């Protein structure tokens, strides 16, 4: 039973997730192209939120490069 779960979660499930992600993005782009927004929310107008947002992104980049080179 454990072997079947291992095969499902590590061999099959990632492909299902990738397919749903790319197919969903493609369909959203085709059918709702003008609903995509790049504008910032008003939440980022607060000075503290901008600082924490930048720190969050620096942390994410640190984790990414740590996994890449570590």
Biopython code that builds the backbone (N, CA, C, O; Angstrom):
import numpy as np
from Bio.PDB.StructureBuilder import StructureBuilder

atoms = [
    (1, "UNK", "N", (0.822, -1.198, 0.000)),
    (1, "UNK", "CA", (0.000, 0.000, 0.000)),
    (1, "UNK", "C", (0.864, 1.260, 0.000)),
    (1, "UNK", "O", (0.568, 2.221, -0.710)),
    (2, "UNK", "N", (1.928, 1.251, 0.795)),
    (2, "UNK", "CA", (2.805, 2.414, 0.867)),
    (2, "UNK", "C", (3.482, 2.654, -0.472)),
    (2, "UNK", "O", (3.686, 3.800, -0.871)),
    (3, "UNK", "N", (3.832, 1.578, -1.167)),
    (3, "UNK", "CA", (4.493, 1.733, -2.466)),
    (3, "UNK", "C", (3.551, 2.396, -3.475)),
    (3, "UNK", "O", (3.989, 3.211, -4.287)),
    (4, "UNK", "N", (2.273, 2.055, -3.427)),
    (4, "UNK", "CA", (1.315, 2.678, -4.336)),
    (4, "UNK", "C", (1.159, 4.169, -4.047)),
    (4, "UNK", "O", (1.083, 4.979, -4.970)),
    (5, "UNK", "N", (1.114, 4.524, -2.774)),
    (5, "UNK", "CA", (1.039, 5.944, -2.417)),
    (5, "UNK", "C", (2.304, 6.683, -2.836)),
    (5, "UNK", "O", (2.240, 7.819, -3.305)),
    (6, "UNK", "N", (3.441, 6.041, -2.666)),
    (6, "UNK", "CA", (4.707, 6.645, -3.069)),
    (6, "UNK", "C", (4.739, 6.879, -4.579)),
    (6, "UNK", "O", (5.163, 7.940, -5.035)),
    (7, "UNK", "N", (4.296, 5.901, -5.346)),
    (7, "UNK", "CA", (4.251, 6.050, -6.803)),
    (7, "UNK", "C", (3.277, 7.150, -7.190)),
    (7, "UNK", "O", (3.569, 7.955, -8.074)),
    (8, "UNK", "N", (2.126, 7.191, -6.540)),
    (8, "UNK", "CA", (1.140, 8.208, -6.888)),
    (8, "UNK", "C", (1.647, 9.613, -6.580)),
    (8, "UNK", "O", (1.595, 10.492, -7.439)),
    (9, "UNK", "N", (2.136, 9.829, -5.360)),
    (9, "UNK", "CA", (2.508, 11.185, -4.946)),
    (9, "UNK", "C", (3.799, 11.681, -5.577)),
    (9, "UNK", "O", (3.983, 12.890, -5.717)),
    (10, "UNK", "N", (4.692, 10.788, -5.958)),
    (10, "UNK", "CA", (5.976, 11.232, -6.498)),
    (10, "UNK", "C", (6.141, 10.981, -7.989)),
    (10, "UNK", "O", (7.040, 11.555, -8.604)),
    (11, "UNK", "N", (5.304, 10.145, -8.589)),
    (11, "UNK", "CA", (5.428, 9.859, -10.019)),
    (11, "UNK", "C", (4.254, 10.367, -10.844)),
    (11, "UNK", "O", (4.447, 10.802, -11.979)),
    (12, "UNK", "N", (3.059, 10.320, -10.306)),
    (12, "UNK", "CA", (1.867, 10.670, -11.081)),
    (12, "UNK", "C", (1.332, 12.053, -10.724)),
    (12, "UNK", "O", (1.036, 12.852, -11.613)),
    (13, "UNK", "N", (1.207, 12.340, -9.432)),
    (13, "UNK", "CA", (0.590, 13.586, -8.968)),
    (13, "UNK", "C", (1.288, 14.851, -9.473)),
    (13, "UNK", "O", (0.592, 15.804, -9.824)),
    (14, "UNK", "N", (2.621, 14.915, -9.530)),
    (14, "UNK", "CA", (3.251, 16.133, -10.068)),
    (14, "UNK", "C", (2.862, 16.421, -11.517)),
    (14, "UNK", "O", (2.713, 17.583, -11.895)),
    (15, "UNK", "N", (2.697, 15.385, -12.326)),
    (15, "UNK", "CA", (2.282, 15.594, -13.712)),
    (15, "UNK", "C", (0.831, 16.063, -13.795)),
    (15, "UNK", "O", (0.489, 16.871, -14.658)),
    (16, "UNK", "N", (-0.013, 15.566, -12.909)),
    (16, "UNK", "CA", (-1.398, 16.039, -12.864)),
    (16, "UNK", "C", (-1.428, 17.523, -12.498)),
    (16, "UNK", "O", (-2.142, 18.304, -13.127)),
    (17, "UNK", "N", (-0.656, 17.909, -11.483)),
    (17, "UNK", "CA", (-0.615, 19.314, -11.057)),
    (17, "UNK", "C", (-0.059, 20.213, -12.149)),
    (17, "UNK", "O", (-0.595, 21.296, -12.384)),
    (18, "UNK", "N", (1.002, 19.789, -12.819)),
    (18, "UNK", "CA", (1.592, 20.598, -13.888)),
    (18, "UNK", "C", (0.618, 20.745, -15.050)),
    (18, "UNK", "O", (0.513, 21.822, -15.637)),
    (19, "UNK", "N", (-0.095, 19.675, -15.385)),
    (19, "UNK", "CA", (-1.071, 19.733, -16.470)),
    (19, "UNK", "C", (-2.206, 20.692, -16.132)),
    (19, "UNK", "O", (-2.602, 21.502, -16.970)),
    (20, "UNK", "N", (-2.728, 20.608, -14.921)),
    (20, "UNK", "CA", (-3.802, 21.514, -14.505)),
    (20, "UNK", "C", (-3.310, 22.958, -14.506)),
    (20, "UNK", "O", (-4.037, 23.857, -14.928)),
    (21, "UNK", "N", (-2.087, 23.190, -14.039)),
    (21, "UNK", "CA", (-1.536, 24.541, -13.992)),
    (21, "UNK", "C", (-1.406, 25.131, -15.390)),
    (21, "UNK", "O", (-1.888, 26.235, -15.643)),
    (22, "UNK", "N", (-0.756, 24.404, -16.303)),
    (22, "UNK", "CA", (-0.533, 24.952, -17.639)),
    (22, "UNK", "C", (-1.817, 25.025, -18.458)),
    (22, "UNK", "O", (-2.034, 26.001, -19.176)),
    (23, "UNK", "N", (-2.662, 24.019, -18.361)),
    (23, "UNK", "CA", (-3.925, 24.044, -19.092)),
    (23, "UNK", "C", (-4.837, 25.147, -18.557)),
    (23, "UNK", "O", (-5.480, 25.851, -19.336)),
    (24, "UNK", "N", (-4.896, 25.300, -17.244)),
    (24, "UNK", "CA", (-5.706, 26.361, -16.656)),
    (24, "UNK", "C", (-5.199, 27.744, -17.016)),
    (24, "UNK", "O", (-5.990, 28.643, -17.302)),
    (25, "UNK", "N", (-3.882, 27.923, -17.004)),
    (25, "UNK", "CA", (-3.313, 29.222, -17.389)),
    (25, "UNK", "C", (-3.586, 29.527, -18.853)),
    (25, "UNK", "O", (-3.921, 30.658, -19.205)),
    (26, "UNK", "N", (-3.444, 28.532, -19.694)),
    (26, "UNK", "CA", (-3.677, 28.717, -21.126)),
    (26, "UNK", "C", (-5.141, 29.066, -21.388)),
    (26, "UNK", "O", (-5.432, 29.992, -22.146)),
    (27, "UNK", "N", (-6.063, 28.329, -20.765)),
    (27, "UNK", "CA", (-7.484, 28.606, -20.965)),
    (27, "UNK", "C", (-7.874, 29.962, -20.390)),
    (27, "UNK", "O", (-8.678, 30.681, -20.984)),
    (28, "UNK", "N", (-7.315, 30.312, -19.249)),
    (28, "UNK", "CA", (-7.603, 31.630, -18.669)),
    (28, "UNK", "C", (-7.105, 32.735, -19.589)),
    (28, "UNK", "O", (-7.775, 33.754, -19.755)),
    (29, "UNK", "N", (-5.938, 32.543, -20.187)),
    (29, "UNK", "CA", (-5.390, 33.548, -21.098)),
    (29, "UNK", "C", (-6.240, 33.655, -22.362)),
    (29, "UNK", "O", (-6.458, 34.756, -22.867)),
    (30, "UNK", "N", (-6.721, 32.523, -22.878)),
    (30, "UNK", "CA", (-7.524, 32.550, -24.102)),
    (30, "UNK", "C", (-8.913, 33.137, -23.881)),
    (30, "UNK", "O", (-9.379, 33.939, -24.690)),
    (31, "UNK", "N", (-9.578, 32.750, -22.800)),
    (31, "UNK", "CA", (-10.973, 33.130, -22.626)),
    (31, "UNK", "C", (-11.180, 34.343, -21.724)),
    (31, "UNK", "O", (-12.232, 34.978, -21.794)),
    (32, "UNK", "N", (-10.221, 34.677, -20.892)),
    (32, "UNK", "CA", (-10.380, 35.817, -20.004)),
    (32, "UNK", "C", (-9.165, 36.715, -20.040)),
    (32, "UNK", "O", (-8.677, 37.158, -19.001)),
    (33, "UNK", "N", (-8.681, 36.981, -21.232)),
    (33, "UNK", "CA", (-7.414, 37.679, -21.398)),
    (33, "UNK", "C", (-7.424, 39.065, -20.761)),
    (33, "UNK", "O", (-6.413, 39.488, -20.199)),
    (34, "UNK", "N", (-8.517, 39.760, -20.835)),
    (34, "UNK", "CA", (-8.568, 41.127, -20.330)),
    (34, "UNK", "C", (-8.947, 41.203, -18.858)),
    (34, "UNK", "O", (-9.144, 42.296, -18.329)),
    (35, "UNK", "N", (-9.051, 40.062, -18.192)),
    (35, "UNK", "CA", (-9.318, 40.066, -16.755)),
    (35, "UNK", "C", (-8.035, 39.971, -15.946)),
    (35, "UNK", "O", (-8.080, 40.068, -14.720)),
    (36, "UNK", "N", (-6.891, 39.783, -16.599)),
    (36, "UNK", "CA", (-5.613, 39.727, -15.887)),
    (36, "UNK", "C", (-5.201, 41.141, -15.551)),
    (36, "UNK", "O", (-5.237, 42.024, -16.408)),
    (37, "UNK", "N", (-4.809, 41.361, -14.311)),
    (37, "UNK", "CA", (-4.404, 42.692, -13.875)),
    (37, "UNK", "C", (-2.995, 42.636, -13.295)),
    (37, "UNK", "O", (-2.615, 41.672, -12.631)),
    (38, "UNK", "N", (-2.242, 43.677, -13.556)),
    (38, "UNK", "CA", (-0.908, 43.796, -12.973)),
    (38, "UNK", "C", (-0.849, 44.945, -11.976)),
    (38, "UNK", "O", (0.223, 45.269, -11.464)),
    (39, "UNK", "N", (-1.980, 45.556, -11.700)),
    (39, "UNK", "CA", (-1.979, 46.703, -10.793)),
    (39, "UNK", "C", (-1.824, 46.237, -9.347)),
    (39, "UNK", "O", (-2.246, 45.140, -8.981)),
    (40, "UNK", "N", (-1.221, 47.077, -8.554)),
    (40, "UNK", "CA", (-0.982, 46.767, -7.152)),
    (40, "UNK", "C", (-2.248, 47.026, -6.346)),
    (40, "UNK", "O", (-3.081, 47.852, -6.719)),
    (41, "UNK", "N", (-2.376, 46.317, -5.251)),
    (41, "UNK", "CA", (-3.521, 46.561, -4.379)),
    (41, "UNK", "C", (-3.231, 47.756, -3.483)),
    (41, "UNK", "O", (-2.084, 48.187, -3.361)),
    (42, "UNK", "N", (-4.267, 48.283, -2.864)),
    (42, "UNK", "CA", (-4.087, 49.430, -1.983)),
    (42, "UNK", "C", (-3.379, 49.040, -0.694)),
    (42, "UNK", "O", (-2.919, 49.902, 0.055)),
    (43, "UNK", "N", (-3.293, 47.754, -0.442)),
    (43, "UNK", "CA", (-2.616, 47.298, 0.760)),
    (43, "UNK", "C", (-1.134, 47.677, 0.730)),
    (43, "UNK", "O", (-0.537, 47.901, 1.783)),
    (44, "UNK", "N", (-0.534, 47.752, -0.455)),
    (44, "UNK", "CA", (0.878, 48.088, -0.559)),
    (44, "UNK", "C", (1.142, 49.581, -0.426)),
    (44, "UNK", "O", (2.299, 50.001, -0.437)),
    (45, "UNK", "N", (0.093, 50.393, -0.301)),
    (45, "UNK", "CA", (0.294, 51.825, -0.117)),
    (45, "UNK", "C", (0.851, 52.147, 1.266)),
    (45, "UNK", "O", (1.481, 53.186, 1.460)),
    (46, "UNK", "N", (0.621, 51.267, 2.211)),
    (46, "UNK", "CA", (1.157, 51.488, 3.551)),
    (46, "UNK", "C", (2.661, 51.256, 3.531)),
    (46, "UNK", "O", (3.138, 50.293, 2.931)),
    (47, "UNK", "N", (3.397, 52.130, 4.180)),
    (47, "UNK", "CA", (4.864, 52.078, 4.146)),
    (47, "UNK", "C", (5.398, 50.768, 4.740)),
    (47, "UNK", "O", (6.335, 50.184, 4.197)),
    (48, "UNK", "N", (4.819, 50.310, 5.835)),
    (48, "UNK", "CA", (5.292, 49.083, 6.468)),
    (48, "UNK", "C", (5.089, 47.857, 5.608)),
    (48, "UNK", "O", (5.906, 46.937, 5.622)),
    (49, "UNK", "N", (3.999, 47.843, 4.859)),
    (49, "UNK", "CA", (3.724, 46.685, 4.021)),
    (49, "UNK", "C", (4.729, 46.575, 2.888)),
    (49, "UNK", "O", (5.085, 45.470, 2.480)),
    (50, "UNK", "N", (5.187, 47.699, 2.381)),
    (50, "UNK", "CA", (6.185, 47.679, 1.312)),
    (50, "UNK", "C", (7.483, 47.075, 1.831)),
    (50, "UNK", "O", (8.122, 46.284, 1.139)),
    (51, "UNK", "N", (7.871, 47.444, 3.040)),
    (51, "UNK", "CA", (9.105, 46.910, 3.627)),
    (51, "UNK", "C", (8.985, 45.402, 3.829)),
    (51, "UNK", "O", (9.890, 44.649, 3.469)),
    (52, "UNK", "N", (7.862, 44.964, 4.407)),
    (52, "UNK", "CA", (7.693, 43.531, 4.653)),
    (52, "UNK", "C", (7.573, 42.752, 3.355)),
    (52, "UNK", "O", (8.039, 41.615, 3.275)),
    (53, "UNK", "N", (6.966, 43.333, 2.351)),
    (53, "UNK", "CA", (6.868, 42.665, 1.058)),
    (53, "UNK", "C", (8.249, 42.479, 0.438)),
    (53, "UNK", "O", (8.553, 41.422, -0.115)),
    (54, "UNK", "N", (9.078, 43.508, 0.533)),
    (54, "UNK", "CA", (10.439, 43.383, 0.005)),
    (54, "UNK", "C", (11.244, 42.348, 0.779)),
    (54, "UNK", "O", (11.984, 41.568, 0.179)),
    (55, "UNK", "N", (11.112, 42.330, 2.107)),
    (55, "UNK", "CA", (11.816, 41.330, 2.903)),
    (55, "UNK", "C", (11.346, 39.917, 2.569)),
    (55, "UNK", "O", (12.150, 38.986, 2.529)),
    (56, "UNK", "N", (10.048, 39.759, 2.331)),
    (56, "UNK", "CA", (9.517, 38.457, 1.944)),
    (56, "UNK", "C", (10.144, 37.981, 0.637)),
    (56, "UNK", "O", (10.559, 36.827, 0.529)),
    (57, "UNK", "N", (10.212, 38.861, -0.348)),
    (57, "UNK", "CA", (10.773, 38.465, -1.633)),
    (57, "UNK", "C", (12.271, 38.190, -1.541)),
    (57, "UNK", "O", (12.776, 37.292, -2.216)),
    (58, "UNK", "N", (12.976, 38.941, -0.726)),
    (58, "UNK", "CA", (14.398, 38.656, -0.514)),
    (58, "UNK", "C", (14.565, 37.282, 0.137)),
    (58, "UNK", "O", (15.474, 36.530, -0.217)),
    (59, "UNK", "N", (13.696, 36.960, 1.079)),
    (59, "UNK", "CA", (13.738, 35.642, 1.713)),
    (59, "UNK", "C", (13.448, 34.522, 0.738)),
    (59, "UNK", "O", (14.111, 33.485, 0.763)),
    (60, "UNK", "N", (12.460, 34.722, -0.124)),
    (60, "UNK", "CA", (12.138, 33.708, -1.128)),
    (60, "UNK", "C", (13.310, 33.498, -2.074)),
    (60, "UNK", "O", (13.639, 32.362, -2.416)),
    (61, "UNK", "N", (13.944, 34.594, -2.501)),
    (61, "UNK", "CA", (15.117, 34.462, -3.367)),
    (61, "UNK", "C", (16.255, 33.751, -2.645)),
    (61, "UNK", "O", (16.965, 32.949, -3.252)),
    (62, "UNK", "N", (16.435, 34.035, -1.359)),
    (62, "UNK", "CA", (17.468, 33.344, -0.587)),
    (62, "UNK", "C", (17.209, 31.853, -0.496)),
    (62, "UNK", "O", (18.131, 31.050, -0.634)),
    (63, "UNK", "N", (15.956, 31.479, -0.263)),
    (63, "UNK", "CA", (15.604, 30.060, -0.217)),
    (63, "UNK", "C", (15.819, 29.408, -1.575)),
    (63, "UNK", "O", (16.342, 28.297, -1.655)),
    (64, "UNK", "N", (15.419, 30.089, -2.643)),
    (64, "UNK", "CA", (15.578, 29.539, -3.989)),
    (64, "UNK", "C", (17.046, 29.292, -4.317)),
    (64, "UNK", "O", (17.419, 28.205, -4.758)),
    (65, "UNK", "N", (17.879, 30.315, -4.098)),
    (65, "UNK", "CA", (19.291, 30.153, -4.434)),
    (65, "UNK", "C", (19.994, 29.210, -3.458)),
    (65, "UNK", "O", (20.970, 28.558, -3.828)),
    (66, "UNK", "N", (19.516, 29.131, -2.229)),
    (66, "UNK", "CA", (20.062, 28.154, -1.294)),
    (66, "UNK", "C", (19.799, 26.733, -1.737)),
    (66, "UNK", "O", (20.664, 25.867, -1.601)),
    (67, "UNK", "N", (18.598, 26.480, -2.273)),
    (67, "UNK", "CA", (18.297, 25.158, -2.807)),
    (67, "UNK", "C", (19.033, 24.910, -4.115)),
    (67, "UNK", "O", (19.427, 23.780, -4.404)),
    (68, "UNK", "N", (19.218, 25.953, -4.899)),
    (68, "UNK", "CA", (19.882, 25.794, -6.186)),
    (68, "UNK", "C", (21.361, 25.450, -6.013)),
    (68, "UNK", "O", (21.878, 24.572, -6.704)),
    (69, "UNK", "N", (22.038, 26.131, -5.101)),
    (69, "UNK", "CA", (23.480, 25.937, -4.940)),
    (69, "UNK", "C", (23.852, 25.064, -3.743)),
    (69, "UNK", "O", (25.013, 24.685, -3.590)),
    (70, "UNK", "N", (22.874, 24.742, -2.893)),
    (70, "UNK", "CA", (23.186, 24.025, -1.661)),
    (70, "UNK", "C", (23.241, 22.540, -1.772)),
    (70, "UNK", "O", (23.497, 21.855, -0.781)),
]
sb = StructureBuilder()
sb.init_structure("model")
sb.init_model(0)
sb.init_chain("A")
sb.init_seg("    ")
for serial, (resi, resn, name, xyz) in enumerate(atoms, 1):
    if name == "N":
        sb.init_residue(resn, " ", resi, " ")
    sb.init_atom(name, np.array(xyz, "f"), 0.0, 1.0, " ", f" {name:<3s}", serial, name[0])
structure = sb.get_structure()
